[in-house]
Amino acid sequence: MSTTATPSGFHGRKARARLALREGLAVPKKPDLVCLSHLRWNFVYQRPHHLMSRFARQQRVYFVEEPVFAAGVDPQLTVSITAEGVFVAVPRLPEGISDELRCETLEKLLGLLLHDSSGYVLWYYTPMALEFTRNLAPVSVVYDCMDELSAFQGAPKDIGEREAELLRGADVVFTGGHSLYEAKQNQHGNIHPFPSSVDVGHFRAARRLLGDPADQAGIPHPRIGFFGVIDERMDTALLDGVAAARPDWHLVVLGPTVKIEPAELPRRQNIHYLGPKAYKELPRYLARWDVAILPFARNESTRFISPTKTPEYLAAGCPVVSTPIRDVVRPYGEQGLVRIADTVPDFVRETEAALRDRRSARWRRAVDAMLGTTSWDRTWSGMNALVEQSLQTSLRPQPAQAWSEQLRPSGED
């Protein structure tokens, strides 16, 4: 079900639209949660999707995406409801709109969305959303810093300034890994590391699945697989080098290609790009892989990443070889769960060893012991407790005022 809102009100039957926005959450007992994301809900299923789906079990959750621009469109906010009960709000704005008018319009659209809310938490994934949320009056502000976005290709030039502002105003801050926590721990007095987690049951299904997806069925073994976004973080030279060194291996690559031209990807007979796959499809592919890899480049964009796919590969029963990404080396490499390699010869050697790991009962016992200590449910529970605590200890005045007026001076915890 979906509906559309404009600065002047809902199109069509207002009562029906408002009913849609309350479906499944008729009488919220907790504040609404407004998630401001740089990722789109229907892109790749990642950290925000896992967390917001769990929050939606107990409160109304709005997942607000970045705007989509089109010629001749009237400013509007399209709202749809996911199977998990999350309300996905997509702003649609006319092409060529000025920055000032864009921020003003987004603020109006968001205000319309929240006009009947009795209280809401602002949950930021992108500091750039501050441009149109400064005048809102949340009961608490959360910043889940899942990546160092300023290091990504095409990042807004002022994202560092906006993040500093967000850190001054947030009640609680989370980081997507330990290395990112170490880099930012002195920038806020209530900051906590929550590394990437895993839905073990979802990926463990790969251990008992026997069928092979049609587009993978004809690819010979050994299969060396990767799934995820294919962008500037992938070491394409390493991928090409491994494929060249072992033409008898077949590299299976799943995922969308963004920010790099597909023509720039290495092309060999034993590299197979199968395109994006839905989250629910991934176990079927992993079930028939011999080794899974993390061929990340070593650059600023990967310095602080904590790949969610690491425990997902392991839950599927796939031995893993990774380049020396800090949050993979620690703890997975140090515990002997993931093999670490940097150069093409080293990667080939470690992959050869990983092909034997799949038959190792000792390795699998160690993997399962680690997986028993982590889950998205546990991660969500820890975060939720800290958000609840922030609601109890927040010094935001009641009735709430625009939170930009409550920013702490720079340098103060």
SVG drawing of the C-alpha trace seen along z (x, -y; Angstrom):
<svg xmlns="http://www.w3.org/2000/svg" viewBox="-11 -29 64 61">
<polyline fill="none" stroke="black" stroke-width="0.4" points="0.0,0.0 1.3,-3.5 0.2,-7.1 1.5,-10.5 1.9,-13.7 2.6,-17.2 3.2,-20.5 -0.5,-21.2 -1.7,-17.8 -2.3,-14.2 -3.5,-13.6 -6.9,-11.8 -8.7,-10.3 -7.0,-11.8 -8.7,-9.4 -7.6,-6.4 -4.0,-7.7 -3.8,-8.3 -5.2,-4.9 -2.5,-3.4 0.2,-5.2 -1.1,-3.6 -1.6,-0.1 -0.2,2.4 0.8,-0.3 -2.6,-1.9 -1.6,-3.2 2.1,-3.6 3.3,-3.2 6.8,-4.4 8.0,-7.5 8.0,-7.2 11.4,-6.6 12.4,-8.7 15.4,-7.2 17.3,-9.6 19.2,-7.4 21.7,-7.8 20.8,-4.3 17.6,-3.3 15.4,-0.6 15.2,1.3 18.9,1.2 21.1,3.7 19.8,5.1 22.2,3.8 22.5,2.6 19.7,0.0 17.3,2.6 18.0,5.1 17.7,2.6 14.7,0.6 12.8,3.9 13.3,4.8 12.4,1.4 9.2,1.6 8.0,4.5 7.6,2.1 7.0,-1.4 6.2,-3.3 9.3,-3.6 9.7,-6.0 12.6,-5.3 13.2,-8.6 15.3,-8.3 17.3,-11.0 15.2,-12.9 14.6,-11.7 14.6,-14.4 12.5,-14.4 11.5,-17.0 8.1,-18.7 7.2,-16.8 5.4,-18.6 7.1,-18.3 5.7,-15.2 6.5,-12.5 5.6,-9.0 5.0,-6.6 4.9,-2.9 4.8,-0.1 7.3,2.8 6.5,6.4 8.4,5.7 6.1,2.8 8.5,0.0 7.1,-3.2 9.5,-4.1 9.2,-7.8 10.7,-9.0 10.8,-12.7 10.2,-13.6 11.4,-17.0 11.6,-18.9 14.9,-18.9 16.8,-22.2 15.4,-23.1 17.7,-25.5 19.4,-24.2 17.6,-26.7 14.2,-25.7 15.1,-22.0 15.8,-22.1 12.7,-24.2 10.5,-21.8 12.0,-18.7 11.4,-20.3 7.7,-20.9 7.2,-17.4 8.8,-15.8 6.7,-18.1 3.6,-16.9 4.6,-13.3 5.0,-13.9 2.1,-16.2 0.2,-13.8 3.2,-12.3 3.1,-12.6 6.9,-12.4 9.7,-11.0 13.4,-10.0 15.6,-11.3 18.0,-8.5 20.6,-9.7 22.7,-7.7 23.6,-10.7 24.7,-14.0 23.6,-15.8 20.0,-15.4 20.7,-18.1 20.0,-20.6 16.3,-20.0 15.8,-18.7 17.3,-21.4 13.9,-22.9 12.3,-19.6 11.7,-18.9 12.7,-15.3 12.6,-13.7 16.0,-12.2 18.7,-12.3 20.7,-9.2 23.6,-9.0 24.4,-5.5 27.8,-6.1 28.0,-2.9 30.8,-4.2 33.2,-7.0 31.1,-8.6 33.5,-11.5 36.0,-9.0 33.7,-7.7 33.9,-8.7 31.6,-11.6 31.0,-12.6 29.6,-16.1 32.4,-18.5 30.8,-19.8 29.9,-16.4 32.7,-16.7 31.2,-19.9 27.7,-18.5 28.9,-15.4 30.7,-17.6 27.4,-19.4 25.5,-16.2 28.0,-14.9 27.5,-18.0 23.7,-17.6 23.2,-13.8 22.1,-12.1 23.7,-8.8 26.2,-7.7 26.8,-4.2 29.6,-3.1 29.5,-0.3 32.8,1.2 35.6,1.0 38.1,-0.9 35.5,-3.6 34.8,-3.8 38.5,-4.2 38.6,-7.1 35.6,-8.9 35.5,-7.9 36.8,-11.3 34.2,-13.2 31.2,-12.3 30.6,-11.4 28.0,-8.7 29.4,-6.7 29.3,-2.9 30.7,-0.4 28.2,2.0 30.0,4.0 28.3,5.7 26.1,8.6 24.3,11.5 21.0,13.2 22.5,16.7 19.3,18.6 18.9,16.9 22.4,17.8 22.8,21.1 20.1,22.4 22.9,22.4 24.4,25.4 21.5,27.6 20.3,26.2 21.1,28.5 19.6,26.7 21.6,24.3 20.1,21.0 19.7,21.2 22.2,18.5 24.9,20.2 24.2,23.8 26.4,23.9 29.5,22.4 32.1,25.0 33.8,25.6 35.8,24.5 33.6,21.4 35.1,18.4 32.2,16.0 31.6,12.4 28.3,10.6 27.9,6.9 28.1,3.5 30.8,3.3 32.3,-0.1 35.6,-1.9 36.1,0.2 36.7,3.4 40.3,4.2 39.6,5.0 43.3,5.6 43.4,8.3 40.2,9.9 41.8,9.9 45.1,11.2 43.5,14.2 41.4,15.1 44.5,14.9 46.7,17.0 44.1,19.7 42.0,20.1 40.6,23.3 38.8,21.3 35.6,19.5 34.9,16.2 31.2,15.5 30.4,11.9 26.9,10.8 25.7,7.2 25.1,3.9 27.9,1.8 27.9,-1.8 30.3,-4.8 32.6,-2.8 31.9,-2.0 31.0,1.7 33.4,1.6 36.3,1.0 35.7,4.3 38.1,7.1 36.7,9.4 37.9,13.0 36.2,16.3 36.4,17.4 34.8,14.2 31.0,14.3 29.1,11.1 25.5,12.3 24.1,8.9 22.2,7.9 20.3,10.5 17.7,10.1 18.7,10.7 16.4,13.8 18.2,15.3 21.7,15.1 21.8,18.4 21.0,20.3 24.1,18.9 26.4,19.4 25.3,23.0 27.1,23.9 30.3,21.7 33.5,23.4 35.1,20.2 33.9,16.7 36.1,13.7 36.4,10.0 38.7,8.5 38.6,5.0 41.1,2.3 43.3,0.7 42.3,-2.9 40.6,-5.7 37.1,-4.4 37.9,-1.0 39.9,-2.1 37.0,-1.9 34.6,0.6 33.2,3.5 31.8,5.8 28.4,7.3 29.1,10.1 32.0,11.5 29.8,13.3 27.1,13.9 29.7,15.9 30.7,17.8 27.1,18.6 26.6,20.1 29.5,22.4 31.8,20.8 35.5,20.5 36.6,16.8 39.7,15.1 40.0,11.3 42.4,8.5 43.7,7.0 40.7,4.8 41.1,3.9 37.7,5.0 38.1,8.3 41.6,9.0 40.3,8.2 38.6,10.4 38.1,12.9 41.6,13.2 43.1,13.2 40.7,16.1 41.7,18.1 38.1,17.9 39.1,15.9 42.3,16.1 44.0,12.8 46.0,12.0 47.2,8.9 49.0,9.7 47.8,11.9 50.2,14.8 49.2,14.6 45.5,14.5 45.8,17.5 47.8,19.4 45.2,18.6 42.3,19.5 43.9,22.9 44.1,23.4 40.5,22.2 39.3,24.8 40.5,27.4 38.9,25.5 35.4,26.4 36.1,30.0 37.6,29.0 35.3,29.9 37.5,27.9 37.2,24.8 33.4,25.1 33.2,25.6 35.1,22.4 32.9,20.6 29.7,21.7 31.1,20.8 31.7,17.3 28.3,17.1 26.7,18.0 27.8,14.7 26.3,12.4 23.0,11.7 21.1,8.7 18.6,9.3 21.3,8.9 22.7,5.8 19.3,4.3 18.6,5.0 21.8,3.3 21.0,0.2 17.4,0.1 18.4,0.1 20.7,-2.9 18.0,-4.7 15.6,-4.1 18.2,-5.4 18.7,-8.5 14.9,-9.1 15.1,-9.0 18.1,-11.2 17.6,-13.6 17.8,-17.3 15.7,-18.4 13.1,-20.8 9.4,-19.9 7.6,-20.8 10.4,-20.1 12.0,-22.9 13.9,-22.8 16.9,-20.6 19.3,-22.9 18.8,-25.4 20.1,-22.8 23.4,-22.0 26.3,-21.8 29.3,-24.2 32.0,-22.7 34.4,-20.5 32.0,-19.8 30.9,-16.2"/>
</svg>
